Amino acid sequence: KMCDEFVTDFNKLEDELIYTKLVHDGTWKESEESIANVTKEILGVLKDI
């Protein structure tokens, strides 16, 4: 039931602006600099493990 309600509610979003934020259009949303910074943080954490 919970899944059915989610799908029904999600389908209603197609007419709303928020829908474009929930569906990936195949392009990067973050800047290259932002991605590089996140990557550095992830690698820094992994280095300490």
PDB file of N, CA, C and O in Angstrom:
ATOM      1  N   LYS A   1       0.824  -1.192   0.000  1.00  0.00           N
ATOM      2  CA  LYS A   1       0.000   0.000   0.000  1.00  0.00           C
ATOM      3  C   LYS A   1       0.870   1.258   0.000  1.00  0.00           C
ATOM      4  O   LYS A   1       0.597   2.214  -0.726  1.00  0.00           O
ATOM      5  N   MET A   2       1.909   1.245   0.816  1.00  0.00           N
ATOM      6  CA  MET A   2       2.784   2.397   0.924  1.00  0.00           C
ATOM      7  C   MET A   2       3.442   2.718  -0.424  1.00  0.00           C
ATOM      8  O   MET A   2       3.554   3.883  -0.807  1.00  0.00           O
ATOM      9  N   CYS A   3       3.873   1.679  -1.132  1.00  0.00           N
ATOM     10  CA  CYS A   3       4.499   1.865  -2.448  1.00  0.00           C
ATOM     11  C   CYS A   3       3.496   2.421  -3.457  1.00  0.00           C
ATOM     12  O   CYS A   3       3.830   3.301  -4.250  1.00  0.00           O
ATOM     13  N   ASP A   4       2.277   1.908  -3.423  1.00  0.00           N
ATOM     14  CA  ASP A   4       1.237   2.393  -4.335  1.00  0.00           C
ATOM     15  C   ASP A   4       0.961   3.878  -4.108  1.00  0.00           C
ATOM     16  O   ASP A   4       0.802   4.641  -5.061  1.00  0.00           O
ATOM     17  N   GLU A   5       0.906   4.280  -2.842  1.00  0.00           N
ATOM     18  CA  GLU A   5       0.665   5.688  -2.525  1.00  0.00           C
ATOM     19  C   GLU A   5       1.820   6.557  -3.005  1.00  0.00           C
ATOM     20  O   GLU A   5       1.602   7.654  -3.519  1.00  0.00           O
ATOM     21  N   PHE A   6       3.052   6.069  -2.837  1.00  0.00           N
ATOM     22  CA  PHE A   6       4.213   6.830  -3.295  1.00  0.00           C
ATOM     23  C   PHE A   6       4.151   7.050  -4.800  1.00  0.00           C
ATOM     24  O   PHE A   6       4.344   8.168  -5.278  1.00  0.00           O
ATOM     25  N   VAL A   7       3.881   5.987  -5.542  1.00  0.00           N
ATOM     26  CA  VAL A   7       3.818   6.090  -7.003  1.00  0.00           C
ATOM     27  C   VAL A   7       2.706   7.051  -7.424  1.00  0.00           C
ATOM     28  O   VAL A   7       2.898   7.876  -8.317  1.00  0.00           O
ATOM     29  N   THR A   8       1.569   6.941  -6.791  1.00  0.00           N
ATOM     30  CA  THR A   8       0.446   7.834  -7.109  1.00  0.00           C
ATOM     31  C   THR A   8       0.815   9.287  -6.836  1.00  0.00           C
ATOM     32  O   THR A   8       0.572  10.162  -7.667  1.00  0.00           O
ATOM     33  N   ASP A   9       1.403   9.539  -5.671  1.00  0.00           N
ATOM     34  CA  ASP A   9       1.797  10.903  -5.318  1.00  0.00           C
ATOM     35  C   ASP A   9       2.899  11.408  -6.238  1.00  0.00           C
ATOM     36  O   ASP A   9       2.876  12.570  -6.646  1.00  0.00           O
ATOM     37  N   PHE A  10       3.865  10.553  -6.573  1.00  0.00           N
ATOM     38  CA  PHE A  10       4.962  10.961  -7.444  1.00  0.00           C
ATOM     39  C   PHE A  10       4.434  11.327  -8.823  1.00  0.00           C
ATOM     40  O   PHE A  10       4.882  12.305  -9.422  1.00  0.00           O
ATOM     41  N   ASN A  11       3.495  10.556  -9.325  1.00  0.00           N
ATOM     42  CA  ASN A  11       2.924  10.847 -10.639  1.00  0.00           C
ATOM     43  C   ASN A  11       2.205  12.196 -10.659  1.00  0.00           C
ATOM     44  O   ASN A  11       2.156  12.852 -11.699  1.00  0.00           O
ATOM     45  N   LYS A  12       1.655  12.611  -9.538  1.00  0.00           N
ATOM     46  CA  LYS A  12       0.987  13.917  -9.455  1.00  0.00           C
ATOM     47  C   LYS A  12       1.997  15.060  -9.557  1.00  0.00           C
ATOM     48  O   LYS A  12       1.637  16.172  -9.942  1.00  0.00           O
ATOM     49  N   LEU A  13       3.249  14.793  -9.215  1.00  0.00           N
ATOM     50  CA  LEU A  13       4.279  15.833  -9.229  1.00  0.00           C
ATOM     51  C   LEU A  13       4.681  16.264 -10.636  1.00  0.00           C
ATOM     52  O   LEU A  13       5.292  17.320 -10.800  1.00  0.00           O
ATOM     53  N   GLU A  14       4.353  15.479 -11.640  1.00  0.00           N
ATOM     54  CA  GLU A  14       4.770  15.791 -13.003  1.00  0.00           C
ATOM     55  C   GLU A  14       4.337  17.185 -13.434  1.00  0.00           C
ATOM     56  O   GLU A  14       4.988  17.793 -14.284  1.00  0.00           O
ATOM     57  N   ASP A  15       3.277  17.690 -12.880  1.00  0.00           N
ATOM     58  CA  ASP A  15       2.780  19.012 -13.243  1.00  0.00           C
ATOM     59  C   ASP A  15       3.390  20.121 -12.386  1.00  0.00           C
ATOM     60  O   ASP A  15       3.082  21.296 -12.586  1.00  0.00           O
ATOM     61  N   GLU A  16       4.239  19.763 -11.449  1.00  0.00           N
ATOM     62  CA  GLU A  16       4.789  20.753 -10.534  1.00  0.00           C
ATOM     63  C   GLU A  16       6.266  21.001 -10.808  1.00  0.00           C
ATOM     64  O   GLU A  16       6.953  20.154 -11.377  1.00  0.00           O
ATOM     65  N   LEU A  17       6.748  22.173 -10.395  1.00  0.00           N
ATOM     66  CA  LEU A  17       8.138  22.564 -10.596  1.00  0.00           C
ATOM     67  C   LEU A  17       9.099  21.622  -9.873  1.00  0.00           C
ATOM     68  O   LEU A  17      10.180  21.337 -10.387  1.00  0.00           O
ATOM     69  N   ILE A  18       8.724  21.139  -8.698  1.00  0.00           N
ATOM     70  CA  ILE A  18       9.612  20.265  -7.926  1.00  0.00           C
ATOM     71  C   ILE A  18       9.956  18.988  -8.688  1.00  0.00           C
ATOM     72  O   ILE A  18      10.995  18.374  -8.441  1.00  0.00           O
ATOM     73  N   TYR A  19       9.101  18.597  -9.595  1.00  0.00           N
ATOM     74  CA  TYR A  19       9.335  17.377 -10.381  1.00  0.00           C
ATOM     75  C   TYR A  19      10.680  17.443 -11.098  1.00  0.00           C
ATOM     76  O   TYR A  19      11.389  16.440 -11.171  1.00  0.00           O
ATOM     77  N   THR A  20      11.036  18.600 -11.622  1.00  0.00           N
ATOM     78  CA  THR A  20      12.297  18.732 -12.356  1.00  0.00           C
ATOM     79  C   THR A  20      13.497  18.526 -11.439  1.00  0.00           C
ATOM     80  O   THR A  20      14.574  18.155 -11.904  1.00  0.00           O
ATOM     81  N   LYS A  21      13.322  18.762 -10.151  1.00  0.00           N
ATOM     82  CA  LYS A  21      14.411  18.549  -9.204  1.00  0.00           C
ATOM     83  C   LYS A  21      14.511  17.090  -8.768  1.00  0.00           C
ATOM     84  O   LYS A  21      15.550  16.666  -8.264  1.00  0.00           O
ATOM     85  N   LEU A  22      13.448  16.324  -8.956  1.00  0.00           N
ATOM     86  CA  LEU A  22      13.436  14.930  -8.527  1.00  0.00           C
ATOM     87  C   LEU A  22      13.862  13.965  -9.629  1.00  0.00           C
ATOM     88  O   LEU A  22      14.233  12.826  -9.349  1.00  0.00           O
ATOM     89  N   VAL A  23      13.809  14.411 -10.864  1.00  0.00           N
ATOM     90  CA  VAL A  23      14.117  13.542 -11.991  1.00  0.00           C
ATOM     91  C   VAL A  23      15.426  13.996 -12.616  1.00  0.00           C
ATOM     92  O   VAL A  23      15.583  15.170 -12.951  1.00  0.00           O
ATOM     93  N   HIS A  24      16.354  13.082 -12.772  1.00  0.00           N
ATOM     94  CA  HIS A  24      17.663  13.411 -13.328  1.00  0.00           C
ATOM     95  C   HIS A  24      17.564  13.549 -14.838  1.00  0.00           C
ATOM     96  O   HIS A  24      16.986  12.697 -15.513  1.00  0.00           O
ATOM     97  N   ASP A  25      18.129  14.624 -15.360  1.00  0.00           N
ATOM     98  CA  ASP A  25      18.056  14.864 -16.797  1.00  0.00           C
ATOM     99  C   ASP A  25      19.341  14.479 -17.532  1.00  0.00           C
ATOM    100  O   ASP A  25      19.494  14.767 -18.719  1.00  0.00           O
ATOM    101  N   GLY A  26      20.260  13.828 -16.824  1.00  0.00           N
ATOM    102  CA  GLY A  26      21.486  13.351 -17.457  1.00  0.00           C
ATOM    103  C   GLY A  26      22.624  14.359 -17.446  1.00  0.00           C
ATOM    104  O   GLY A  26      23.694  14.076 -17.984  1.00  0.00           O
ATOM    105  N   THR A  27      22.423  15.523 -16.851  1.00  0.00           N
ATOM    106  CA  THR A  27      23.494  16.515 -16.784  1.00  0.00           C
ATOM    107  C   THR A  27      23.966  16.650 -15.342  1.00  0.00           C
ATOM    108  O   THR A  27      23.231  16.342 -14.404  1.00  0.00           O
ATOM    109  N   TRP A  28      25.209  17.118 -15.177  1.00  0.00           N
ATOM    110  CA  TRP A  28      25.732  17.340 -13.836  1.00  0.00           C
ATOM    111  C   TRP A  28      25.053  18.545 -13.228  1.00  0.00           C
ATOM    112  O   TRP A  28      24.927  19.584 -13.876  1.00  0.00           O
ATOM    113  N   LYS A  29      24.617  18.416 -11.991  1.00  0.00           N
ATOM    114  CA  LYS A  29      23.963  19.519 -11.291  1.00  0.00           C
ATOM    115  C   LYS A  29      24.996  20.376 -10.551  1.00  0.00           C
ATOM    116  O   LYS A  29      24.812  21.580 -10.374  1.00  0.00           O
ATOM    117  N   GLU A  30      26.084  19.730 -10.124  1.00  0.00           N
ATOM    118  CA  GLU A  30      27.103  20.427  -9.366  1.00  0.00           C
ATOM    119  C   GLU A  30      28.193  20.919 -10.317  1.00  0.00           C
ATOM    120  O   GLU A  30      28.377  20.385 -11.410  1.00  0.00           O
ATOM    121  N   SER A  31      28.905  21.941  -9.874  1.00  0.00           N
ATOM    122  CA  SER A  31      30.031  22.433 -10.665  1.00  0.00           C
ATOM    123  C   SER A  31      31.185  21.443 -10.552  1.00  0.00           C
ATOM    124  O   SER A  31      31.225  20.616  -9.640  1.00  0.00           O
ATOM    125  N   GLU A  32      32.108  21.540 -11.478  1.00  0.00           N
ATOM    126  CA  GLU A  32      33.277  20.653 -11.452  1.00  0.00           C
ATOM    127  C   GLU A  32      34.078  20.861 -10.167  1.00  0.00           C
ATOM    128  O   GLU A  32      34.611  19.908  -9.599  1.00  0.00           O
ATOM    129  N   GLU A  33      34.158  22.110  -9.717  1.00  0.00           N
ATOM    130  CA  GLU A  33      34.876  22.415  -8.478  1.00  0.00           C
ATOM    131  C   GLU A  33      34.199  21.752  -7.275  1.00  0.00           C
ATOM    132  O   GLU A  33      34.875  21.210  -6.400  1.00  0.00           O
ATOM    133  N   SER A  34      32.889  21.795  -7.232  1.00  0.00           N
ATOM    134  CA  SER A  34      32.140  21.173  -6.139  1.00  0.00           C
ATOM    135  C   SER A  34      32.351  19.665  -6.126  1.00  0.00           C
ATOM    136  O   SER A  34      32.548  19.075  -5.063  1.00  0.00           O
ATOM    137  N   ILE A  35      32.312  19.044  -7.286  1.00  0.00           N
ATOM    138  CA  ILE A  35      32.531  17.597  -7.384  1.00  0.00           C
ATOM    139  C   ILE A  35      33.942  17.245  -6.930  1.00  0.00           C
ATOM    140  O   ILE A  35      34.142  16.246  -6.239  1.00  0.00           O
ATOM    141  N   ALA A  36      34.918  18.059  -7.316  1.00  0.00           N
ATOM    142  CA  ALA A  36      36.306  17.816  -6.912  1.00  0.00           C
ATOM    143  C   ALA A  36      36.449  17.908  -5.396  1.00  0.00           C
ATOM    144  O   ALA A  36      37.151  17.098  -4.790  1.00  0.00           O
ATOM    145  N   ASN A  37      35.792  18.884  -4.780  1.00  0.00           N
ATOM    146  CA  ASN A  37      35.870  19.037  -3.323  1.00  0.00           C
ATOM    147  C   ASN A  37      35.242  17.851  -2.598  1.00  0.00           C
ATOM    148  O   ASN A  37      35.800  17.359  -1.617  1.00  0.00           O
ATOM    149  N   VAL A  38      34.108  17.400  -3.065  1.00  0.00           N
ATOM    150  CA  VAL A  38      33.453  16.237  -2.453  1.00  0.00           C
ATOM    151  C   VAL A  38      34.330  15.003  -2.608  1.00  0.00           C
ATOM    152  O   VAL A  38      34.460  14.207  -1.677  1.00  0.00           O
ATOM    153  N   THR A  39      34.929  14.845  -3.779  1.00  0.00           N
ATOM    154  CA  THR A  39      35.817  13.705  -4.024  1.00  0.00           C
ATOM    155  C   THR A  39      37.000  13.729  -3.069  1.00  0.00           C
ATOM    156  O   THR A  39      37.378  12.691  -2.526  1.00  0.00           O
ATOM    157  N   LYS A  40      37.590  14.904  -2.856  1.00  0.00           N
ATOM    158  CA  LYS A  40      38.713  15.036  -1.917  1.00  0.00           C
ATOM    159  C   LYS A  40      38.285  14.647  -0.504  1.00  0.00           C
ATOM    160  O   LYS A  40      39.020  13.962   0.206  1.00  0.00           O
ATOM    161  N   GLU A  41      37.102  15.084  -0.104  1.00  0.00           N
ATOM    162  CA  GLU A  41      36.602  14.737   1.231  1.00  0.00           C
ATOM    163  C   GLU A  41      36.403  13.232   1.370  1.00  0.00           C
ATOM    164  O   GLU A  41      36.772  12.647   2.388  1.00  0.00           O
ATOM    165  N   ILE A  42      35.830  12.613   0.364  1.00  0.00           N
ATOM    166  CA  ILE A  42      35.601  11.159   0.400  1.00  0.00           C
ATOM    167  C   ILE A  42      36.925  10.422   0.480  1.00  0.00           C
ATOM    168  O   ILE A  42      37.081   9.513   1.294  1.00  0.00           O
ATOM    169  N   LEU A  43      37.879  10.804  -0.356  1.00  0.00           N
ATOM    170  CA  LEU A  43      39.184  10.140  -0.342  1.00  0.00           C
ATOM    171  C   LEU A  43      39.904  10.370   0.980  1.00  0.00           C
ATOM    172  O   LEU A  43      40.615   9.484   1.456  1.00  0.00           O
ATOM    173  N   GLY A  44      39.732  11.540   1.577  1.00  0.00           N
ATOM    174  CA  GLY A  44      40.330  11.819   2.879  1.00  0.00           C
ATOM    175  C   GLY A  44      39.777  10.905   3.961  1.00  0.00           C
ATOM    176  O   GLY A  44      40.522  10.426   4.816  1.00  0.00           O
ATOM    177  N   VAL A  45      38.487  10.666   3.925  1.00  0.00           N
ATOM    178  CA  VAL A  45      37.857   9.761   4.892  1.00  0.00           C
ATOM    179  C   VAL A  45      38.345   8.338   4.662  1.00  0.00           C
ATOM    180  O   VAL A  45      38.673   7.633   5.617  1.00  0.00           O
ATOM    181  N   LEU A  46      38.395   7.912   3.412  1.00  0.00           N
ATOM    182  CA  LEU A  46      38.835   6.547   3.103  1.00  0.00           C
ATOM    183  C   LEU A  46      40.294   6.327   3.497  1.00  0.00           C
ATOM    184  O   LEU A  46      40.676   5.227   3.896  1.00  0.00           O
ATOM    185  N   LYS A  47      41.096   7.368   3.384  1.00  0.00           N
ATOM    186  CA  LYS A  47      42.511   7.261   3.745  1.00  0.00           C
ATOM    187  C   LYS A  47      42.671   6.941   5.232  1.00  0.00           C
ATOM    188  O   LYS A  47      43.599   6.237   5.629  1.00  0.00           O
ATOM    189  N   ASP A  48      41.759   7.465   6.042  1.00  0.00           N
ATOM    190  CA  ASP A  48      41.838   7.284   7.492  1.00  0.00           C
ATOM    191  C   ASP A  48      41.264   5.956   7.973  1.00  0.00           C
ATOM    192  O   ASP A  48      41.351   5.640   9.160  1.00  0.00           O
ATOM    193  N   ILE A  49      40.686   5.183   7.076  1.00  0.00           N
ATOM    194  CA  ILE A  49      40.071   3.914   7.483  1.00  0.00           C
ATOM    195  C   ILE A  49      41.110   2.816   7.492  1.00  0.00           C
ATOM    196  O   ILE A  49      40.794   1.669   7.808  1.00  0.00           O
TER     197      ILE A  49
END
